[in-house]
Amino acid sequence: MHSRLFLVALAGALAGVTSGAPRASTSLMPLSEVRPGMVGVGRTVFEGTRVEEFSARILGVVENVMGPRRSLIVARLEGGPLANTGVIAGMSGSPVYVDGRLIGAVAYSLGAFSREPIAGITPIAEMTEAVTLDTPRPAAARVDLEFPMTREQLIAAFRRALSGYRPFADSPDHARLVGPASIAGLGSGELATTLRPIATPLVMSGFEPDLAEALGAAFGHAGFTPSGGLAGGRPGDMAFEGPLKPGDAVGVALVTGDLMLGGTGTVTHIDGDRVYAFGHPMFNLGPTSVPLTRAYVYTVLPSLFASMKLSGIGETIGTLLQDRATAIGGRLGATPQMVPITLALRSERGASRDFTFSVPRDDLFTPLMTYSVLLNTLASYERQAGSATYEVQGQAILRGRDAVSLGDMFSGGSASIGAAAYVAAPLVALAGNTEEEVDIERIELTIKSAEEARTATLERVWIDDPRPRPGRTVPLKVLLRTYRGEDILRTVPIGIPAYATGPLSIVVSDGARLTQAEQREARASQPARTVSQIVSMVNRARRGNTVYVRLLSASPGAVVSGELLPALPPSVLGVLEGDRNSGNVTPLRTATLGEWEIVTSHVVSGARTLTVPVSSN
C-alpha cells in the first residue's frame, strides 16, 4: 500500500518536472542568490492562450536604480520569436524561473532598435513588497480638465493626469552593474539610463479613428502603445488552459460594454487569490479599483522599432487594487464596482440606438472615460463634419445625495465636444472636491440629435409702455433671429412690484453671459466646496437654449456663502458688512425683483438691457 502511494507521488513529481511547469506552490529566489551566467526559463503567451517557454540568460544585476535598494536583473532572452522581434510589448510580467524558483518578471527593455533582446527583470521580492492591498487612494490622483476641450487639450489632460515613464535611472552615477563590465556595448551607468519599461499594448474596440488616434497619443505618454483595430475583437470561443496561471496574458479594463479600452500584460505570480503582474507600473496611481480580465493574443507583430502583441480583453476575473512602481496587483474573484452609463441616442432622421458602458468608479478615470465614450459615440453615429445640434437630458445618480440633473442644448461645428464636456464637467467638480468622498452610482442620458445648426441671436427687446407703474404687468417683447434668418417674436409678462421705485433695469441675456455676470457679482464669495453645494450649483446652471430675463433695481443686497440675498434692509446690510472680513459676504449693488425664462428650440446668444423709468403717478 505504502509503495503504491510512493509510486503515485513519484509519477506526479516526474510529470511536473518533464512538463517544465512551476509547482503549484512556487518558491521564490531572493536577489542575493542571483548570479551572472544562470539560465532561467521564462513563460509568456506569443499567440492565442497557450503559455510558451523562452530562456533568459542572466547577465548581471543593476543596483540602486530608482532609489536605494532598487535593483534590476539584466538578461538576454532567447527562444520563440524573440530573435526576430526583440523584447515584445505585452511581455511585461512574464515570469522567469531559475531551477524552478521564481526570480522576477520581465519588465524593461533596452531602448529602441536594439540588436538583441536584452531585458530588465524586476525582482519578485520588490513586486510583492510594493503591492500591499489595503492602503487608501491618495487624494492627488485626480483629473484636471478645462472645457470646452479640443483634441490637443484632451491629450494634455491625459499627460497631466497620468504618470509618465522616466528613465529607470536618471544619471549613470546613480547605479552600478554587478556582472560583466559591458553589455551590448554599454557601460554600467549607460545601461541603467537606457532601460525603459516595456510598453503596454492599448486595446481599443469601437473607437472611431480620430478619437482613437487622440487617445493613443494621450496614453502613449504614459507608456502605452496602440495595438490597432485587430486587438478589439471579442473573445468568442477562445479557450483558456484552465484557471489563470503565471505566464497567462492578463488585461486591465478602463471601459467595458459597447466600447472596450484597456491595457494587457502578463501574470507573474499567483499567491492564493492574489495576483501580481507587469513588473512595472501601469499608471503608478497607488491604490485603485478597476477590472482585472483574461486576455488573449492574436499574434506578435514584429517591428524594427518596437514589436508588440496584438491582444484582446476577455471576461472580468477580479479587481486590480494596486498600481505601484514595481508591479500591479489585485485579487481574483470579486469584481469592482463600476459606474454604468446608459445612453439613448435619438435622431431626427428616425434612428434610435441604445448603448451601455461601464467606467471605473475613480476620481481620475470616471470623468476622463465618460468624456471619451460620449464623444466617441456621437462622432461614430452622428454627423462628423459640419454643424449639428444635440439636446442632452439625464441625470447622474449619487449615493445618499440629490441627483445631478442634466439638461442643455449644443449646436454648431463642435456640438459633440460641448455635449460630452457638459456631462463630464460636473463629474470633474465632484471628483475634485476635498471635503468628502463621492459615490456615483450610475449615469442615465438621452441625447436627441439633428444634422443642422439650430442657433438664434437676440436681436431686440422692448416694451410698449414707456412709463410703467408699480403693481402693473407690462409685456416685454423679445425678438430672436435664427441662423436661417427667420424671426421669432416672444412676449414675456413682466410684473413690476408695487414697492418698486426709481428707474429699473430689464436684463435679457443668454445663459453663458448671465452666468459670467453673476460670477462677477459674487467674485469674492466662497466657491462651491461640498458635494451638496456642487450638486446645487450644477442643478441651477443656466441652459444654452433659454433666454433669461431679470428685473433689477438699485437696492443693495449681498451674496452670503454663495447664496444670493437681494434687496436687504439697511439694518441687515450693516450686520453683514461687519462680517465681510470672513470672506463669506460679498455686497451687491443691485437687487433682483423678478426672473423669467423663455425656453426655445435653438441655442441662443446675445444680451440686451432696457432702462425703465417707473412712475408712481
C-alpha positions as CSV (number, residue, x, y, z in Angstrom):
1,M,0.0,0.0,0.0
2,H,2.8,2.4,1.0
3,S,4.8,1.5,-2.1
4,R,1.8,2.2,-4.3
5,L,1.3,5.7,-2.8
6,F,5.0,6.4,-3.2
7,L,4.9,5.4,-6.9
8,V,1.9,7.7,-7.5
9,A,3.6,10.6,-5.8
10,L,6.8,9.9,-7.8
11,A,4.9,9.8,-11.1
12,G,3.2,13.2,-10.3
13,A,6.6,14.7,-9.4
14,L,8.2,13.4,-12.6
15,A,5.2,14.7,-14.6
16,G,5.8,18.2,-13.2
17,V,9.5,18.1,-14.0
18,T,9.1,16.9,-17.5
19,S,6.4,19.5,-18.3
20,G,8.7,22.3,-17.3
21,A,5.8,23.9,-15.3
22,P,6.4,25.5,-11.9
23,R,5.0,23.8,-8.9
24,A,1.6,25.0,-7.6
25,S,3.3,26.4,-4.6
26,T,6.1,28.3,-6.3
27,S,9.2,29.0,-4.3
28,L,10.9,32.4,-4.7
29,M,14.6,33.0,-5.2
30,P,16.0,36.1,-3.3
31,L,18.0,38.5,-5.3
32,S,21.1,37.8,-3.3
33,E,21.3,34.3,-4.9
34,V,21.0,35.5,-8.5
35,R,24.4,35.2,-10.3
36,P,25.6,36.1,-13.8
37,G,25.7,33.0,-16.0
38,M,22.5,31.5,-14.6
39,V,20.0,30.3,-17.3
40,G,16.3,30.8,-16.4
41,V,13.1,29.7,-18.1
42,G,10.5,32.4,-18.9
43,R,6.8,31.9,-19.6
44,T,4.5,34.0,-21.8
45,V,1.9,33.8,-24.5
46,F,3.0,34.5,-28.0
47,E,-0.2,33.5,-29.7
48,G,-3.7,32.5,-28.6
49,T,-3.9,31.5,-24.9
50,R,-1.1,28.9,-24.8
51,V,1.8,29.7,-22.5
52,E,5.1,29.0,-24.1
53,E,8.7,29.0,-22.7
54,F,11.7,31.0,-23.6
55,S,15.2,31.2,-22.0
56,A,16.7,34.0,-20.0
57,R,20.5,34.1,-19.6
58,I,21.4,36.2,-16.6
59,L,24.0,38.9,-17.4
60,G,24.1,40.8,-14.2
61,V,22.2,42.9,-11.6
62,V,21.9,46.7,-11.7
63,E,21.8,48.0,-8.2
64,N,20.4,51.3,-6.7
65,V,18.2,52.2,-9.6
66,M,15.0,54.3,-8.9
67,G,16.3,54.9,-5.4
68,P,18.3,53.0,-2.8
69,R,18.0,49.2,-2.8
70,R,16.0,49.2,-6.0
71,S,17.6,46.6,-8.3
72,L,17.0,45.1,-11.7
73,I,18.2,41.8,-13.1
74,V,19.6,42.1,-16.7
75,A,19.2,39.1,-19.0
76,R,19.4,38.1,-22.7
77,L,16.2,36.5,-23.9
78,E,16.2,33.6,-26.4
79,G,13.6,31.3,-27.9
80,G,10.3,31.6,-29.7
81,P,10.1,34.6,-32.0
82,L,12.4,36.7,-29.8
83,A,15.4,36.6,-32.2
84,N,13.3,38.4,-34.8
85,T,11.2,40.6,-32.6
86,G,13.4,41.6,-29.6
87,V,11.6,42.2,-26.4
88,I,7.9,42.4,-27.1
89,A,5.3,44.9,-25.8
90,G,2.9,42.8,-23.8
91,M,5.6,40.6,-22.2
92,S,5.6,42.8,-19.1
93,G,5.2,40.5,-16.2
94,S,6.4,37.3,-17.9
95,P,7.8,35.2,-15.0
96,V,11.4,33.9,-15.1
97,Y,12.4,30.8,-13.1
98,V,15.8,29.5,-12.2
99,D,15.9,25.9,-11.1
100,G,12.1,26.1,-10.6
101,R,12.4,29.2,-8.4
102,L,10.8,32.5,-9.4
103,I,13.3,35.3,-9.7
104,G,11.1,38.0,-11.1
105,A,9.2,39.5,-14.1
106,V,10.5,40.6,-17.5
107,A,9.5,44.3,-17.3
108,Y,12.1,46.5,-19.0
109,S,13.8,46.6,-22.4
110,L,16.9,48.2,-23.8
111,G,15.8,51.3,-25.7
112,A,14.7,51.1,-29.3
113,F,16.3,49.4,-32.4
114,S,18.2,47.1,-30.1
115,R,20.2,44.4,-32.0
116,E,19.4,41.7,-29.4
117,P,16.6,41.1,-26.8
118,I,18.2,42.5,-23.6
119,A,15.6,42.7,-20.9
120,G,15.4,44.0,-17.3
121,I,13.7,41.6,-14.8
122,T,12.1,43.2,-11.7
123,P,13.0,41.0,-8.7
124,I,9.9,39.2,-7.3
125,A,10.5,40.4,-3.8
126,E,10.3,44.1,-4.8
127,M,7.0,43.2,-6.6
128,T,5.3,41.5,-3.6
129,E,6.6,44.0,-1.1
130,A,5.3,47.0,-3.0
131,V,1.8,45.6,-3.8
132,T,0.0,45.8,-0.4
133,L,-3.7,45.6,-0.8
134,D,-5.2,47.7,2.0
135,T,-3.9,51.3,1.6
136,P,-6.2,54.3,0.7
137,R,-6.2,56.1,-2.6
138,P,-4.2,59.4,-2.4
139,A,-6.3,62.5,-3.0
140,A,-3.9,63.8,-5.5
141,A,-4.8,61.3,-8.2
142,R,-7.5,63.4,-9.8
143,V,-8.1,64.8,-13.2
144,D,-7.8,68.4,-14.2
145,L,-9.9,69.2,-17.3
146,E,-10.7,72.5,-18.9
147,F,-13.9,73.0,-21.0
148,P,-14.6,73.3,-23.9
149,M,-12.0,70.7,-24.7
150,T,-10.1,70.3,-28.0
151,R,-8.2,67.2,-29.2
152,E,-5.0,68.8,-28.1
153,Q,-6.4,69.7,-24.6
154,L,-7.6,66.1,-24.2
155,I,-4.1,64.8,-24.8
156,A,-2.7,67.4,-22.5
157,A,-5.2,66.4,-19.8
158,F,-4.1,62.8,-20.0
159,R,-0.5,63.9,-19.8
160,R,-1.1,65.8,-16.6
161,A,-3.3,63.1,-15.1
162,L,-1.2,60.0,-15.9
163,S,2.2,59.4,-14.6
164,G,4.7,59.5,-17.5
165,Y,7.6,57.0,-17.5
166,R,11.1,58.3,-16.9
167,P,14.4,56.5,-17.3
168,F,15.0,53.7,-14.8
169,A,17.9,55.8,-13.5
170,D,18.3,59.5,-14.2
171,S,22.1,59.6,-14.1
172,P,24.9,57.0,-14.9
173,D,26.4,57.8,-11.5
174,H,23.2,56.6,-9.6
175,A,23.5,52.9,-10.5
176,R,26.1,50.2,-10.8
177,L,26.1,46.9,-12.6
178,V,27.2,43.8,-10.7
179,G,28.4,41.5,-13.5
180,P,30.3,41.9,-16.8
181,A,31.9,45.3,-17.4
182,S,29.9,45.9,-20.5
183,I,26.6,44.6,-22.0
184,A,25.8,45.2,-25.7
185,G,28.5,47.8,-25.9
186,L,27.1,49.8,-22.9
187,G,28.8,50.6,-19.7
188,S,27.2,50.1,-16.2
189,G,25.7,53.5,-15.9
190,E,24.7,53.8,-19.6
191,L,22.8,50.6,-19.3
192,A,20.8,51.8,-16.3
193,T,19.7,55.0,-18.1
194,T,18.9,53.2,-21.3
195,L,16.4,50.7,-19.8
196,R,12.8,51.6,-20.2
197,P,9.5,49.9,-19.1
198,I,8.2,47.6,-21.8
199,A,5.3,49.3,-23.5
200,T,1.8,48.2,-22.6
201,P,-0.5,47.3,-25.6
202,L,-3.5,49.5,-25.6
203,V,-6.7,47.7,-26.6
204,M,-9.3,49.9,-28.2
205,S,-12.5,48.4,-29.6
206,G,-15.3,50.5,-31.1
207,F,-13.4,53.8,-31.1
208,E,-13.7,55.9,-34.3
209,P,-10.3,56.7,-36.0
210,D,-9.8,60.3,-35.0
211,L,-10.5,59.8,-31.3
212,A,-8.6,56.5,-31.3
213,E,-5.6,58.5,-32.6
214,A,-6.0,61.1,-29.9
215,L,-6.4,58.5,-27.1
216,G,-3.4,56.6,-28.5
217,A,-1.3,59.8,-28.4
218,A,-2.5,60.6,-24.9
219,F,-1.9,57.1,-23.5
220,G,1.4,57.0,-25.3
221,H,2.9,59.5,-22.9
222,A,2.0,57.0,-20.1
223,G,3.9,54.1,-21.7
224,F,1.2,52.5,-23.8
225,T,1.3,51.6,-27.5
226,P,-2.0,51.3,-29.5
227,S,-2.4,47.8,-30.7
228,G,-4.6,48.6,-33.7
229,G,-8.1,47.5,-34.8
230,L,-7.4,43.8,-34.7
231,A,-7.0,43.9,-31.0
232,G,-10.5,44.9,-30.3
233,G,-12.3,41.7,-31.1
234,R,-14.4,39.7,-28.8
235,P,-13.1,36.6,-27.1
236,G,-15.7,34.4,-28.7
237,D,-14.9,30.7,-28.2
238,M,-11.2,31.4,-27.2
239,A,-10.3,28.6,-24.9
240,F,-8.1,29.2,-21.9
241,E,-5.9,26.5,-20.3
242,G,-7.7,26.3,-17.0
243,P,-7.6,28.9,-14.3
244,L,-5.4,31.9,-14.5
245,K,-1.7,31.0,-14.0
246,P,1.8,32.6,-14.3
247,G,2.6,33.4,-17.9
248,D,-1.0,33.9,-19.0
249,A,-2.0,37.2,-20.7
250,V,-4.0,39.5,-18.4
251,G,-5.9,42.7,-19.0
252,V,-6.8,45.8,-17.1
253,A,-10.1,47.3,-18.4
254,L,-10.9,51.1,-18.3
255,V,-14.1,50.9,-20.4
256,T,-16.3,47.9,-20.8
257,G,-19.7,47.4,-22.6
258,D,-20.3,48.6,-26.1
259,L,-16.8,50.1,-26.1
260,M,-13.6,48.4,-24.8
261,L,-10.5,50.2,-23.6
262,G,-7.7,48.7,-21.6
263,G,-4.1,47.5,-21.4
264,T,-2.6,44.0,-21.5
265,G,0.4,42.3,-20.0
266,T,1.4,39.1,-18.4
267,V,0.8,37.4,-15.0
268,T,4.0,37.0,-12.9
269,H,2.9,35.2,-9.7
270,I,-0.3,34.0,-8.0
271,D,-0.5,33.5,-4.3
272,G,-3.9,32.2,-3.3
273,D,-6.3,34.8,-4.7
274,R,-3.6,37.4,-5.0
275,V,-2.2,38.1,-8.4
276,Y,1.0,40.0,-9.4
277,A,1.7,41.2,-12.9
278,F,3.6,43.6,-15.2
279,G,6.8,44.2,-13.1
280,H,6.4,48.0,-13.6
281,P,3.6,50.4,-13.1
282,M,0.6,50.9,-15.3
283,F,-0.1,54.5,-14.3
284,N,1.6,54.4,-10.8
285,L,-1.6,55.5,-9.2
286,G,-1.2,53.6,-6.0
287,P,-4.5,52.1,-4.7
288,T,-7.2,51.8,-7.3
289,S,-10.1,49.6,-8.2
290,V,-10.6,48.6,-11.9
291,P,-11.5,45.3,-13.6
292,L,-8.8,42.6,-14.0
293,T,-9.6,40.5,-17.0
294,R,-8.5,37.5,-19.0
295,A,-6.7,38.4,-22.2
296,Y,-5.7,36.6,-25.4
297,V,-3.1,37.2,-28.0
298,Y,-3.9,37.2,-31.7
299,T,-0.3,37.3,-32.8
300,V,3.0,39.1,-32.4
301,L,3.6,42.0,-34.7
302,P,7.4,42.2,-35.4
303,S,8.9,45.6,-35.8
304,L,12.4,47.0,-36.1
305,F,11.3,49.8,-33.7
306,A,9.2,48.0,-31.1
307,S,7.5,44.6,-31.6
308,M,4.1,44.1,-29.8
309,K,1.4,41.6,-29.1
310,L,-1.9,42.2,-30.8
311,S,-4.1,41.4,-27.8
312,G,-7.8,41.4,-26.8
313,I,-9.5,41.6,-23.5
314,G,-11.9,38.9,-22.2
315,E,-14.1,38.4,-19.2
316,T,-13.5,40.1,-15.8
317,I,-11.9,37.7,-13.3
318,G,-11.1,40.0,-10.4
319,T,-10.1,43.5,-9.3
320,L,-6.8,45.4,-9.7
321,L,-6.2,47.0,-6.3
322,Q,-2.7,48.4,-6.5
323,D,-0.7,50.1,-9.2
324,R,2.9,50.6,-7.9
325,A,6.4,51.4,-9.2
326,T,7.4,47.7,-9.4
327,A,4.2,45.9,-10.1
328,I,0.4,45.9,-10.4
329,G,-1.5,43.6,-8.1
330,G,-5.1,42.6,-7.3
331,R,-7.4,39.8,-6.2
332,L,-9.1,37.1,-8.2
333,G,-12.9,36.6,-7.7
334,A,-14.8,39.7,-6.6
335,T,-15.2,42.2,-9.4
336,P,-15.0,46.0,-8.8
337,Q,-17.9,48.4,-8.6
338,M,-18.2,50.3,-11.9
339,V,-20.2,53.4,-13.0
340,P,-22.8,52.2,-15.5
341,I,-23.6,54.6,-18.3
342,T,-26.8,54.2,-20.3
343,L,-27.1,56.4,-23.4
344,A,-30.3,56.6,-25.6
345,L,-29.4,58.3,-28.9
346,R,-32.4,59.6,-30.7
347,S,-32.0,61.1,-34.2
348,E,-34.5,63.3,-36.0
349,R,-33.8,61.0,-39.0
350,G,-35.7,58.3,-37.1
351,A,-32.8,56.3,-36.0
352,S,-32.8,55.1,-32.4
353,R,-29.9,53.5,-30.7
354,D,-29.3,52.4,-27.1
355,F,-25.8,52.0,-25.6
356,T,-24.4,50.8,-22.3
357,F,-20.9,51.4,-21.0
358,S,-19.1,51.0,-17.7
359,V,-16.2,53.1,-16.5
360,P,-14.2,52.7,-13.2
361,R,-15.6,54.3,-10.1
362,D,-12.5,56.5,-9.7
363,D,-11.7,60.2,-9.3
364,L,-9.4,60.1,-12.3
365,F,-11.0,57.7,-14.7
366,T,-14.7,58.4,-14.2
367,P,-14.6,61.9,-15.8
368,L,-11.9,61.0,-18.4
369,M,-13.6,57.8,-19.7
370,T,-17.1,59.3,-19.6
371,Y,-16.0,62.2,-21.7
372,S,-14.2,59.8,-24.2
373,V,-17.1,57.3,-24.6
374,L,-19.7,60.1,-25.1
375,L,-17.5,62.0,-27.6
376,N,-16.7,58.8,-29.5
377,T,-20.4,57.6,-29.7
378,L,-21.6,61.0,-31.0
379,A,-18.8,61.1,-33.6
380,S,-19.4,57.5,-34.6
381,Y,-23.2,57.6,-35.1
382,E,-23.9,61.2,-35.8
383,R,-22.6,63.8,-38.2
384,Q,-18.8,64.1,-38.1
385,A,-18.4,67.1,-40.5
386,G,-20.4,70.3,-40.5
387,S,-22.8,71.6,-38.0
388,A,-25.1,69.6,-35.7
389,T,-27.4,70.0,-32.7
390,Y,-27.5,67.9,-29.6
391,E,-30.1,68.1,-26.8
392,V,-28.9,66.4,-23.7
393,Q,-31.2,65.2,-20.9
394,G,-30.4,62.9,-18.0
395,Q,-29.0,62.6,-14.5
396,A,-26.1,61.3,-12.5
397,I,-27.3,59.3,-9.5
398,L,-25.2,59.8,-6.3
399,R,-25.5,57.5,-3.3
400,G,-27.1,59.3,-0.4
401,R,-27.3,62.7,-2.3
402,D,-29.6,64.5,-4.6
403,A,-29.1,63.6,-8.3
404,V,-27.2,65.8,-10.6
405,S,-29.8,66.9,-13.2
406,L,-28.5,67.4,-16.8
407,G,-30.4,69.3,-19.5
408,D,-28.9,71.5,-22.1
409,M,-28.5,72.0,-25.9
410,F,-25.4,72.4,-28.0
411,S,-25.2,73.4,-31.7
412,G,-22.5,74.2,-34.2
413,G,-19.4,72.7,-35.6
414,S,-18.2,71.5,-32.2
415,A,-21.5,70.5,-30.7
416,S,-20.4,66.9,-29.9
417,I,-17.4,68.2,-27.9
418,G,-19.7,70.6,-26.0
419,A,-22.3,67.8,-25.2
420,A,-19.6,65.4,-24.0
421,A,-17.9,68.1,-21.9
422,Y,-21.2,69.2,-20.4
423,V,-21.7,65.7,-18.9
424,A,-18.1,65.3,-17.8
425,A,-17.7,68.8,-16.2
426,P,-19.8,68.1,-13.0
427,L,-18.0,64.7,-12.6
428,V,-14.7,66.6,-12.6
429,A,-16.1,69.1,-10.0
430,L,-17.4,66.2,-7.8
431,A,-14.1,64.3,-8.0
432,G,-12.1,67.4,-7.3
433,N,-13.9,68.3,-4.0
434,T,-11.7,67.9,-1.0
435,E,-14.5,67.7,1.6
436,E,-15.9,64.2,1.2
437,E,-16.0,61.1,-0.9
438,V,-18.5,60.9,-3.8
439,D,-20.1,57.6,-4.8
440,I,-21.6,57.9,-8.3
441,E,-24.0,55.0,-8.8
442,R,-24.9,55.4,-12.4
443,I,-25.4,57.9,-15.3
444,E,-28.5,58.0,-17.4
445,L,-28.6,60.0,-20.6
446,T,-30.8,60.7,-23.6
447,I,-29.4,62.7,-26.4
448,K,-31.5,64.0,-29.3
449,S,-29.6,64.9,-32.4
450,A,-30.3,66.9,-35.6
451,E,-28.0,67.3,-38.6
452,E,-28.2,71.1,-38.7
453,A,-27.2,74.1,-36.7
454,R,-30.0,75.5,-34.5
455,T,-28.8,78.8,-33.3
456,A,-30.5,82.1,-32.7
457,T,-29.3,85.6,-32.0
458,L,-31.0,88.0,-29.6
459,E,-31.8,91.0,-31.9
460,R,-34.0,93.4,-30.0
461,V,-36.1,93.8,-26.8
462,W,-38.7,96.5,-26.0
463,I,-41.8,97.3,-24.1
464,D,-44.7,99.4,-25.5
465,D,-45.5,101.2,-22.2
466,P,-42.8,104.0,-21.9
467,R,-43.5,104.7,-18.2
468,P,-45.0,101.6,-16.5
469,R,-46.4,102.0,-13.0
470,P,-45.7,99.9,-9.8
471,G,-48.1,97.0,-9.4
472,R,-48.7,96.7,-13.1
473,T,-47.8,94.0,-15.6
474,V,-46.2,95.1,-18.8
475,P,-45.5,92.9,-21.9
476,L,-41.8,92.6,-22.8
477,K,-41.2,91.8,-26.5
478,V,-38.1,89.7,-27.3
479,L,-37.1,89.3,-31.0
480,L,-34.8,86.4,-31.9
481,R,-33.3,85.7,-35.4
482,T,-32.4,82.2,-36.3
483,Y,-29.3,81.0,-38.2
484,R,-31.6,80.9,-41.3
485,G,-32.7,84.5,-41.0
486,E,-36.1,83.7,-39.6
487,D,-37.6,86.0,-36.9
488,I,-39.0,84.6,-33.7
489,L,-41.1,87.0,-31.5
490,R,-41.8,86.0,-27.9
491,T,-43.7,88.0,-25.3
492,V,-43.0,87.8,-21.5
493,P,-45.3,89.5,-19.0
494,I,-43.1,91.4,-16.6
495,G,-44.8,92.1,-13.2
496,I,-43.5,95.2,-11.5
497,P,-43.7,95.0,-7.7
498,A,-45.9,97.6,-6.0
499,Y,-43.0,98.7,-3.8
500,A,-40.6,99.3,-6.8
501,T,-39.2,102.8,-7.0
502,G,-36.8,104.7,-9.2
503,P,-35.5,103.5,-12.6
504,L,-35.4,99.7,-13.1
505,S,-33.4,97.6,-15.5
506,I,-34.6,94.7,-17.5
507,V,-31.7,92.5,-18.5
508,V,-32.3,89.9,-21.3
509,S,-29.4,87.5,-21.8
510,D,-28.3,84.1,-22.9
511,G,-27.2,81.6,-20.2
512,A,-23.5,82.0,-20.7
513,R,-23.5,85.8,-20.4
514,L,-25.8,85.7,-17.4
515,T,-23.5,83.2,-15.7
516,Q,-20.5,85.4,-16.3
517,A,-22.3,88.4,-14.9
518,E,-23.4,86.5,-11.8
519,Q,-19.9,85.2,-11.2
520,R,-18.5,88.8,-11.4
521,E,-21.1,89.9,-8.9
522,A,-20.1,87.1,-6.5
523,R,-16.4,87.1,-7.3
524,A,-15.3,87.4,-3.7
525,S,-17.7,84.8,-2.3
526,Q,-16.5,81.3,-1.4
527,P,-16.8,78.8,-4.3
528,A,-18.8,75.6,-4.0
529,R,-16.8,73.1,-2.0
530,T,-19.1,70.4,-0.5
531,V,-20.9,67.8,-2.6
532,S,-24.2,69.4,-1.8
533,Q,-23.0,72.8,-2.9
534,I,-21.6,71.4,-6.2
535,V,-24.8,69.5,-6.9
536,S,-26.9,72.6,-6.2
537,M,-24.7,74.7,-8.4
538,V,-24.9,72.3,-11.3
539,N,-28.7,71.9,-11.0
540,R,-29.1,75.7,-11.0
541,A,-26.8,76.2,-14.0
542,R,-28.1,78.2,-17.0
543,R,-29.1,76.4,-20.2
544,G,-28.0,77.3,-23.7
545,N,-31.4,77.1,-25.2
546,T,-33.0,79.5,-22.8
547,V,-33.4,83.3,-22.8
548,Y,-33.2,84.7,-19.2
549,V,-35.0,87.9,-18.2
550,R,-34.2,89.7,-14.9
551,L,-35.8,92.8,-13.5
552,L,-33.3,94.7,-11.4
553,S,-33.4,97.7,-9.0
554,A,-30.6,99.7,-7.4
555,S,-31.5,98.3,-4.0
556,P,-28.3,96.8,-2.5
557,G,-28.0,93.2,-1.4
558,A,-25.3,90.6,-0.7
559,V,-24.0,87.1,-1.5
560,V,-23.6,85.1,1.7
561,S,-21.7,81.8,1.5
562,G,-22.7,81.5,-2.2
563,E,-26.4,82.3,-1.7
564,L,-27.9,85.4,-3.4
565,L,-29.7,87.7,-1.0
566,P,-31.2,90.7,-2.9
567,A,-32.8,93.9,-1.6
568,L,-31.8,93.6,2.1
569,P,-32.9,96.2,4.7
570,P,-30.2,98.6,5.9
571,S,-30.0,97.0,9.3
572,V,-29.3,93.6,7.9
573,L,-26.7,95.0,5.5
574,G,-25.0,96.7,8.4
575,V,-24.6,93.4,10.2
576,L,-23.3,91.7,7.1
577,E,-20.9,94.5,6.4
578,G,-19.3,93.8,9.8
579,D,-18.7,90.2,8.8
580,R,-17.0,90.9,5.4
581,N,-13.6,90.1,6.8
582,S,-14.7,86.4,7.0
583,G,-14.7,86.2,3.2
584,N,-18.2,84.7,3.1
585,V,-20.0,88.0,2.3
586,T,-20.0,89.9,-1.0
587,P,-22.0,93.1,-1.3
588,L,-24.2,93.6,-4.4
589,R,-25.1,96.9,-6.0
590,T,-28.5,95.7,-7.4
591,A,-31.4,93.6,-6.3
592,T,-33.3,91.1,-8.5
593,L,-37.1,91.9,-8.3
594,G,-38.1,89.1,-10.7
595,E,-36.9,86.5,-13.1
596,W,-38.4,84.9,-16.1
597,E,-37.3,82.3,-18.7
598,I,-38.0,81.7,-22.4
599,V,-37.2,78.1,-23.5
600,T,-36.5,77.8,-27.2
601,S,-35.6,75.1,-29.6
602,H,-32.3,77.0,-30.5
603,V,-29.0,77.7,-28.8
604,V,-29.4,81.5,-28.1
605,S,-26.6,84.1,-27.9
606,G,-26.8,87.8,-27.1
607,A,-27.7,90.2,-24.4
608,R,-29.7,93.4,-24.1
609,T,-30.5,95.8,-21.3
610,L,-33.5,98.2,-21.0
611,T,-33.7,101.0,-18.5
612,V,-37.3,101.5,-17.4
613,P,-38.4,104.7,-15.6
614,V,-41.1,103.7,-13.1
615,S,-43.7,106.3,-12.3
616,S,-46.0,106.2,-9.3
617,N,-48.3,109.0,-10.8
